Amino acid sequence: MVHREGFRALLSVRACCFLFFSFLIRARRAFPQNQTCHSKDLNALLGFGNELDLAKLGWVLNGSYSGCCDWPGVSCGPPTIDGRRVVGLDLSRKSLRGSISDSLAGLDQLKRLDLSVNSLQGVVPPQLLRLPLLEFIDLSTNQLKGVIPSNLSLPAIQVFNISYNKFTGSHPILVGSGNLASFDLTSNDFYGSIDAGICNSSAKIRILRLSENGFYGDLPRGLKSCSSVTELWLSMNDLGGDLPDALFDMTSMTQLFLQGNQISGNLSTNTSNLSNLVEIDLSFNGFSGLIPDVFGGLAKLEYFSAQSNKLVGNLPSSLSKLSSLRVLNLNNNSLSGEINLNCTAMPKLSTLDLGSNSFSGPIPDLLPHCVQLETLNLARNNLTGEIPDSFKNFTSLSDLSLAGNHFSNISSALQILQYCPKLTSLVLTRNFHGGEMMAADGIRGFRKMELLVVANCALTGSIPSWLANLTRLKVLDISWNRFSGSIPTWLGNLDNLFYLDLSNNSLGGQLPKSLAQMKSLVSGNKSLQAGSEKNLPFFVKRNPSRKGLQYNQISSLPPSLILSHNLLVGQILPGFGKLADLHVLDLSWNNLSGNIPAEMSGMTSLEILELSHNNLTGTIPSSLTSLSFLSKFDVAYNNLVGRVPAGGQFLTFSNLDFEGNPELCGLFLSPCESPANREDNTTGMATLKPKNKNRSAIVSLFIGIGVGIVTIIVGAVVYRVLVKSHSGSVMYC
């Protein structure tokens, strides 16, 4: 009996195992190892992919079966009887071109969609913006356009990013999106007023970015409903009015960017309510009045910029107590008084820009106590005196601009500043107007110098030889001084130098051949020109109106040789043709002679060629028409002859670029003589110039007409005489 019961139990176990393994086999058949996606999702992806090129996406169909959940960029959820559902699609930075198919809206289980940083065009299918489970959508940095429907229904959305496209119309509001945390419309073509009701949709919204659009009107008064926002970006629009009180109730805010609008009024003392502020930028607006002394309540503030406004008065004392501050930019206002900053209490300050104000007095001795200060701009103020001796201890200083003040003793300045071990850019333009001489020796520092601008300082003497030791120098501008002597050969041997301006001096002699062998211009190696990407506080003026061009980075300067308005003699170096990366060559207003070398056509990057007001002779080489980037060409007031080349960029120049050369012809000038009409000089007859030739033709025409009229009159008289003779009258011969 016991054995029978055991046998029955064994059969039961075997039956259970059989059923279990049968289930596994069926399950395996129902759910293949690769787990294909749902047929509905497969069709949606195929419709989308066919618009963009399946092969480029890396999506491959394998016969009748396709494991689309294994396709690049596709994420699927857990298995189901009908297949796995697609829940994520990440195709960012895949160089995709084409449009977004409306079939993509068939992915009704999609939670995450990222198509950012591609080249997608056209409109966004409205159905795609109604997916009920979508939590994350990023379509940024494409070329999408059209109007985004205002009645979007994305109940699960948390991150909505359509920045850097071409969308237009009024901005959308995500009604009913209670989980929305980040909303980014940056850099589109949205316009109209900003509706603060967007914050009513979600109490969780933290990031609100609406910069670089066409929004206008006042800042919305309903910003109080955005009390949870930590980042508010409204920069680069056309917003006006003053700052509403509701703005200062947004006490969670850490970043506030309002630059590039038309906002006006005084800065409110209620700014101190924003105690969590880390960054605030109010630049390029119309704010006026004093800077309120409220920084004691902004203990976390690291970045404060209010440049290009109408602020007046002194620096508030609480600024010096702001130990967290890294960047202070108050450039281009009307601030005055002495610069009173307690650098011992500002250990993190790395950038101080107080340029273009009305500060007076000396440079503060304690500035080197800002132990992390790298960039210092005090240009275009009314500062006086000499560079403090304490600057020898400025071990952190990298970029210094003191241009446009009233400093004296350039020799002392250079002797002191050479001890700054990290100094890479130095601008001293428009100072030292007592006719001083730049130090000729005793300078052994500046080993890391990349940019040196000491222009318009009335300096005398010759170009100092210690500059030859600045082997990292990329930009040298000592224009508008009174330097004399010749251009030293070693200037062309500075391997990294790509921008040289010696214009408006009294330099003589011939052009050194080394200038035609400059490595940074011959090789076309732009890496030699690449400088620091941080902004630099200096200006370079290049036109008579003195409006000027501002170059914010060393790498933004065009590779140039500017030697105009000197006393240079001799010929233009044919070797200039090897300077393949040169953009500007200005040799105008000198005493250069000889021909224009045909080899100059080798300067394939040349944009400006100025050769006017010299003694150049010969013809203009036709090879120069191959310079496809040439936008300015001036050879006025030389002794050039012959036909002006036609074709290429020469068709865009005017007759003013060639005037003062009476023997030039063609193009916009007088027509050149045709050989068939030219008089043979061997007969002793001088060849008529085009103007005289035209005048002779006109005179001949009138003479011909006159002869014809006289002939008709004489003929008529003779006819009458003959008629009378036949009627009995006597005619005497």
SVG drawing of the C-alpha trace seen along z (x, -y; Angstrom):
<svg xmlns="http://www.w3.org/2000/svg" viewBox="-6 -139 75 141">
<polyline fill="none" stroke="black" stroke-width="0.4" points="0.0,0.0 2.8,-2.4 4.6,-1.6 1.4,-2.3 0.9,-5.7 4.6,-6.5 4.2,-5.5 1.1,-7.8 3.0,-10.7 5.9,-10.1 3.5,-10.2 2.0,-13.4 5.4,-15.0 6.3,-13.9 3.0,-15.3 3.7,-18.6 7.2,-18.8 5.8,-17.9 3.2,-20.7 5.9,-23.1 8.3,-22.5 5.5,-22.6 4.6,-26.0 8.2,-27.1 8.4,-25.9 5.1,-27.7 6.3,-30.9 9.6,-30.7 7.7,-30.4 5.4,-33.3 8.4,-35.5 11.4,-34.9 14.8,-35.5 15.3,-38.9 11.8,-39.9 10.4,-41.8 8.5,-45.0 4.8,-45.3 3.7,-45.4 2.1,-48.7 5.3,-50.2 7.3,-48.5 5.1,-50.1 5.4,-53.5 9.2,-53.3 9.4,-52.1 7.2,-55.1 9.5,-57.4 12.7,-55.8 11.7,-55.7 11.6,-59.5 15.2,-59.6 17.0,-56.6 16.8,-53.4 20.4,-52.4 21.7,-55.7 19.8,-55.0 21.3,-51.5 17.9,-49.9 18.0,-46.7 15.0,-44.4 15.9,-40.6 13.3,-38.8 9.9,-38.7 11.2,-39.1 12.8,-42.3 13.9,-42.8 13.4,-46.5 14.0,-46.7 17.6,-46.0 17.8,-48.9 20.1,-51.8 18.3,-54.4 15.2,-52.3 14.2,-51.3 11.4,-48.9 9.4,-48.0 8.8,-44.6 7.5,-41.7 3.8,-41.2 2.0,-38.6 1.8,-40.9 5.4,-42.1 7.4,-44.7 6.3,-48.3 8.6,-51.1 9.0,-53.5 12.1,-55.5 13.7,-56.9 17.1,-58.6 18.5,-59.7 20.4,-62.8 23.4,-63.9 22.9,-61.4 23.2,-64.0 19.6,-63.2 18.1,-65.1 14.5,-65.2 11.2,-65.7 9.5,-64.1 6.8,-61.6 3.4,-61.7 3.7,-58.0 5.9,-58.5 2.7,-59.5 1.8,-55.8 4.2,-55.1 1.4,-55.7 3.5,-54.1 6.5,-56.5 7.9,-58.1 11.1,-59.6 11.9,-61.3 15.2,-62.9 15.9,-64.1 18.1,-67.0 21.2,-68.3 20.3,-67.1 19.2,-68.8 15.5,-68.0 13.2,-70.3 9.5,-71.0 6.7,-71.1 6.2,-68.9 3.2,-66.6 0.5,-67.9 -0.4,-64.3 3.2,-63.9 2.5,-66.6 -0.5,-64.8 1.1,-61.5 -0.4,-60.7 2.6,-59.0 5.4,-61.3 7.6,-62.6 10.6,-63.9 10.8,-65.6 13.9,-67.3 13.7,-68.6 16.3,-71.3 19.0,-72.4 17.3,-71.5 15.6,-73.6 12.0,-72.8 9.4,-75.6 5.8,-76.3 3.3,-77.2 3.1,-75.1 -0.5,-74.5 -1.5,-76.4 -3.8,-73.5 -1.1,-71.0 -2.1,-68.0 0.9,-66.3 -0.3,-65.3 2.8,-63.4 5.4,-65.8 8.3,-66.8 10.9,-68.2 9.8,-70.1 12.7,-71.5 12.2,-72.8 15.0,-75.4 17.2,-76.6 14.7,-76.1 12.5,-78.4 9.1,-78.0 6.9,-81.1 3.6,-82.5 2.7,-82.9 4.4,-80.6 2.5,-77.4 1.2,-76.8 1.1,-73.2 -2.3,-73.2 -2.8,-70.3 0.9,-69.3 1.2,-69.1 4.6,-67.5 6.3,-70.0 9.8,-70.9 11.7,-72.3 10.3,-74.5 12.8,-75.7 11.9,-77.8 15.3,-79.5 16.2,-80.9 13.1,-80.6 10.9,-83.2 8.1,-83.3 6.6,-86.8 3.9,-88.6 3.7,-89.0 4.8,-86.4 1.9,-84.7 2.8,-84.0 0.0,-81.5 2.4,-78.9 3.4,-78.5 -0.2,-77.8 0.0,-74.5 2.6,-73.1 3.7,-73.8 6.9,-71.8 8.3,-74.0 11.9,-74.9 13.5,-76.0 11.8,-78.6 13.9,-79.6 12.4,-82.0 15.5,-83.9 16.4,-84.9 12.9,-85.3 10.7,-88.3 8.7,-88.7 7.7,-92.3 5.7,-94.3 6.3,-94.5 7.5,-91.7 4.3,-89.8 2.9,-90.9 1.7,-87.3 5.2,-86.0 4.2,-85.4 2.7,-82.1 6.2,-81.1 7.4,-81.0 9.0,-77.6 11.2,-78.7 14.9,-78.5 16.1,-79.6 14.4,-82.4 15.9,-83.2 14.3,-86.1 17.3,-87.6 17.6,-88.9 14.0,-89.9 12.2,-93.2 10.8,-93.4 10.3,-96.8 9.0,-98.5 10.4,-98.1 11.0,-95.1 7.6,-94.1 7.4,-93.5 6.3,-90.0 9.8,-89.2 11.2,-89.6 8.8,-87.1 10.5,-84.3 12.8,-83.6 13.8,-80.1 15.5,-81.7 19.2,-81.0 19.7,-82.3 18.1,-85.4 19.0,-86.5 17.4,-89.7 20.2,-91.0 19.5,-92.4 16.1,-93.9 14.7,-97.4 13.9,-97.2 14.3,-100.5 13.9,-102.1 16.0,-101.9 17.3,-98.7 15.1,-97.8 16.3,-97.4 14.0,-94.4 16.6,-92.5 18.0,-91.5 14.9,-89.2 16.4,-86.9 18.8,-85.4 19.4,-82.3 20.7,-84.1 23.9,-82.7 23.9,-84.5 22.1,-87.7 22.7,-89.5 20.9,-92.8 23.3,-93.9 22.3,-95.9 19.1,-97.5 18.1,-101.0 18.5,-100.7 19.4,-104.0 20.2,-105.5 22.4,-104.1 23.4,-100.5 21.5,-99.7 23.6,-98.6 21.9,-95.2 24.6,-92.7 24.8,-91.9 21.6,-89.8 23.0,-88.0 25.5,-85.8 25.4,-83.2 25.9,-85.5 28.8,-84.5 28.1,-86.4 26.8,-90.0 26.7,-91.8 25.0,-95.1 27.1,-96.4 25.8,-98.9 23.1,-100.6 22.8,-104.1 23.9,-103.5 25.6,-106.3 27.3,-106.9 29.9,-105.0 30.4,-101.3 28.2,-100.1 30.3,-99.2 28.5,-95.8 30.1,-94.6 33.4,-94.3 31.9,-92.0 30.6,-89.6 33.1,-86.7 31.3,-84.4 31.6,-86.8 33.6,-85.5 32.6,-87.9 31.7,-91.6 31.0,-93.4 29.8,-97.0 31.3,-98.0 29.9,-101.0 27.9,-102.9 28.4,-106.3 29.8,-105.2 32.3,-107.6 34.5,-108.1 37.5,-106.1 37.5,-102.3 37.0,-101.2 37.1,-97.4 38.4,-95.4 40.1,-92.5 41.1,-90.8 37.3,-90.1 36.8,-88.9 39.0,-85.8 37.1,-84.2 36.9,-87.2 38.3,-86.2 36.9,-88.8 36.6,-92.6 35.4,-94.8 34.9,-98.4 35.8,-99.8 34.0,-102.7 32.9,-104.6 34.1,-107.8 36.2,-106.4 39.0,-108.6 42.1,-108.6 44.9,-106.0 44.7,-102.2 44.0,-100.7 47.2,-99.2 45.3,-96.3 44.0,-94.8 46.7,-92.1 45.1,-90.9 42.3,-89.5 44.3,-86.3 42.3,-84.7 41.8,-87.7 42.7,-86.8 40.9,-89.4 41.1,-93.1 39.6,-95.8 39.9,-99.4 40.0,-100.9 38.3,-104.2 38.1,-105.9 39.8,-108.9 42.4,-107.1 45.8,-108.8 49.2,-108.1 51.5,-105.1 51.0,-101.4 51.3,-100.5 54.5,-98.7 52.3,-96.1 51.4,-94.7 54.7,-92.8 52.9,-90.5 49.9,-90.0 50.6,-86.3 47.1,-85.4 46.7,-88.2 46.3,-87.0 44.5,-89.7 44.9,-93.4 43.5,-96.4 44.2,-100.0 43.6,-101.7 42.2,-105.2 43.2,-106.6 45.9,-109.2 48.7,-107.0 52.4,-108.0 55.8,-106.4 55.5,-103.5 59.0,-102.3 58.0,-101.9 54.8,-100.2 56.6,-97.6 59.3,-97.0 56.6,-96.2 54.2,-94.2 56.9,-91.9 56.9,-90.2 53.3,-89.0 54.0,-85.4 50.7,-84.6 50.1,-87.7 49.1,-86.8 47.3,-90.0 48.2,-93.6 46.5,-96.7 47.9,-100.1 46.5,-102.1 45.9,-105.9 48.1,-106.6 51.6,-108.1 51.0,-111.1 54.1,-113.0 56.2,-111.7 57.8,-109.0 60.2,-106.3 59.3,-102.6 61.9,-100.9 64.7,-99.7 66.2,-97.2 65.8,-95.7 62.7,-93.8 63.1,-90.0 59.6,-89.0 56.3,-88.6 57.3,-85.1 53.7,-84.0 52.5,-87.2 50.2,-86.5 48.7,-89.9 50.4,-93.3 48.6,-96.5 50.4,-99.8 48.8,-101.9 48.2,-105.7 50.6,-106.6 52.9,-109.1 55.9,-106.8 59.3,-107.6 62.4,-105.7 62.8,-102.5 60.9,-99.2 62.5,-97.7 64.6,-94.6 63.3,-92.8 60.1,-92.1 62.0,-89.4 62.0,-87.3 58.2,-87.1 58.1,-83.8 54.4,-83.2 53.3,-86.5 50.3,-86.3 49.1,-89.9 51.3,-93.0 49.8,-96.4 52.0,-99.5 50.3,-101.7 49.7,-105.4 53.0,-106.2 56.2,-107.9 58.5,-105.0 61.3,-105.5 64.1,-103.4 63.5,-100.2 61.2,-97.2 63.5,-94.7 64.0,-91.3 63.2,-89.3 59.5,-90.4 59.0,-87.9 60.7,-85.2 58.1,-85.1 56.5,-81.8 53.1,-82.5 52.6,-86.1 49.7,-86.4 48.5,-89.9 51.0,-92.8 50.0,-96.5 52.8,-99.0 50.7,-101.6 50.9,-105.4 54.5,-105.6 57.6,-106.9 59.2,-103.6 61.5,-103.6 63.7,-101.3 62.6,-98.3 60.3,-95.5 62.2,-92.7 62.0,-89.4 61.2,-87.6 57.7,-89.1 57.0,-86.9 58.1,-83.8 55.9,-84.1 55.1,-80.6 51.6,-81.3 50.6,-82.8 52.5,-80.6 51.3,-77.3 47.7,-78.4 47.7,-76.6 44.8,-78.1 45.8,-76.3 48.6,-78.8 46.0,-81.6 43.7,-80.0 43.8,-81.8 41.9,-81.7 38.2,-81.4 37.5,-83.7 36.5,-87.3 39.3,-89.8 38.8,-93.5 40.2,-95.4 39.3,-97.3 40.9,-97.6 39.9,-100.6 40.0,-100.3 38.0,-103.1 38.1,-106.9 34.7,-107.3 36.4,-105.7 33.3,-103.7 35.7,-100.8 35.5,-97.0 35.6,-95.1 37.4,-91.8 36.5,-89.8 38.9,-86.9 42.4,-86.6 41.1,-84.0 38.5,-86.5 41.2,-88.8 41.8,-88.4 45.4,-87.4 46.8,-90.8 49.9,-92.7 49.1,-96.4 52.1,-98.7 50.3,-101.7 51.2,-105.4 54.9,-105.0 58.0,-105.9 58.7,-102.4 60.6,-102.2 61.6,-99.5 59.5,-96.9 56.6,-94.7 57.9,-91.3 56.9,-88.6 57.2,-86.2 54.0,-87.7 52.3,-85.2 53.2,-82.4 51.1,-83.8 48.2,-81.5 46.4,-82.4 46.7,-86.2 43.4,-88.0 44.5,-91.7 47.6,-93.3 47.8,-97.1 50.8,-98.8 49.1,-102.0 50.5,-105.5 54.2,-104.6 56.9,-105.2 56.9,-101.7 57.9,-101.4 58.1,-98.8 55.5,-96.4 52.7,-94.6 54.0,-91.0 51.8,-88.5 52.7,-86.0 50.4,-87.8 47.6,-85.7 48.9,-82.9 47.4,-84.7 44.2,-82.6 42.6,-83.8 43.1,-87.5 40.1,-89.8 41.7,-93.2 44.6,-94.5 45.5,-98.1 48.3,-99.5 47.1,-103.1 49.3,-106.2 52.6,-104.7 54.8,-105.0 53.9,-101.6 54.3,-101.2 53.5,-98.7 50.2,-96.9 47.8,-95.2 48.4,-91.5 45.4,-89.7 46.2,-86.7 44.7,-88.7 41.2,-88.0 41.6,-84.5 41.4,-85.9 37.8,-84.8 37.6,-86.3 38.9,-89.7 36.3,-92.3 38.5,-95.4 41.2,-96.3 42.7,-99.9 45.5,-101.0 44.5,-104.6 47.2,-107.3 50.1,-105.3 51.6,-105.3 50.0,-102.1 49.2,-101.7 47.2,-99.5 44.0,-97.7 42.3,-96.9 41.7,-93.2 38.1,-92.1 36.4,-89.2 36.2,-87.8 36.0,-90.2 37.2,-93.0 33.7,-93.4 32.7,-94.6 35.2,-97.4 34.6,-101.0 36.5,-103.6 37.6,-105.2 39.8,-102.2 41.8,-103.0 41.7,-106.8 45.0,-108.8 46.4,-106.5 45.8,-108.4 47.2,-105.6 44.8,-103.0 41.8,-102.1 39.0,-99.6 36.4,-98.4 35.0,-101.6 37.5,-103.9 37.9,-105.2 37.7,-102.6 41.1,-101.2 42.2,-101.9 41.6,-99.2 44.7,-98.3 42.8,-98.7 42.1,-102.3 45.5,-103.2 47.6,-105.6 50.9,-104.2 53.6,-106.0 56.1,-105.6 54.3,-108.2 55.0,-110.8 51.3,-111.0 50.7,-110.7 48.1,-108.2 44.9,-109.9 43.8,-109.3 40.3,-107.9 38.8,-111.2 40.4,-113.1 39.4,-110.4 35.8,-110.7 36.0,-114.5 37.4,-114.2 34.6,-111.9 32.0,-114.4 33.7,-117.3 33.9,-115.2 30.2,-114.5 29.2,-118.2 31.6,-119.1 29.9,-116.4 26.5,-117.7 27.6,-121.3 29.1,-120.3 25.9,-118.5 23.8,-121.6 26.1,-123.9 26.0,-121.5 22.1,-121.5 22.1,-125.3 24.6,-125.7 22.7,-123.1 19.5,-125.1 21.1,-128.3 22.6,-126.7 19.3,-125.2 17.6,-128.7 20.4,-130.2 20.0,-127.6 16.2,-128.1 16.7,-131.8 19.2,-131.3 16.8,-129.3 14.2,-132.2 16.4,-134.8 18.5,-136.1 22.2,-136.7 24.6,-134.7 28.2,-135.9 30.9,-133.4"/>
</svg>
